[in-house]
Amino acid sequence: MEMDEKKIALAAAVFAVAGIALLFFLSETPREATVAEALVAQANSYLSISGTAQNVTADKFYLCQRQLCISMKKGELVSAQLVENGDALRVLGRVKEYQGSKYFEAERIEVK
């Protein structure tokens, strides 16, 4: 009888770890959002935003939809160095906040 209880406990532990891992992966799926939604999103929200690149500099650019823009930090992304003014982009990353202003830290940039 004791062996069966150990097997049940081990199986329960394995299923618990698998469940936690599944929740982690599901929570790390980016949510499609607009620039307006990104500007009011909680810090560290993982989002996917589409728009047009404007005011491109060495370390950042603005991603705009109509008249509304959010600052994009390029980080160390190689693809970010290829972004030019007017490019249509899809950017995956996280909302960050610095001194009360929201910006977006790009983790992946795709040119459309």
C-alpha angles and dihedrals in degrees: 000000000000092000092055091054090052091050091049092049091048092048091049091051092049092050091047092053091046090051093050091049091050091051090050093053093046092050091052094061109112117242118225108245142167124237088254091055091047091053091058098034122114117265114272094024110153108229144166113218129182125202147108125298116238136173093016115195133169095275106022148013137187122254109210137191111188105315097338121092139179125201114247121206109211098203115180096324114138091205089056091062089061095056115116133186111281097022115143106230144181111208126191117196149099133294111241133184130214123178092341096310123111122225135167124241107210119224096171132013124196123187111219 
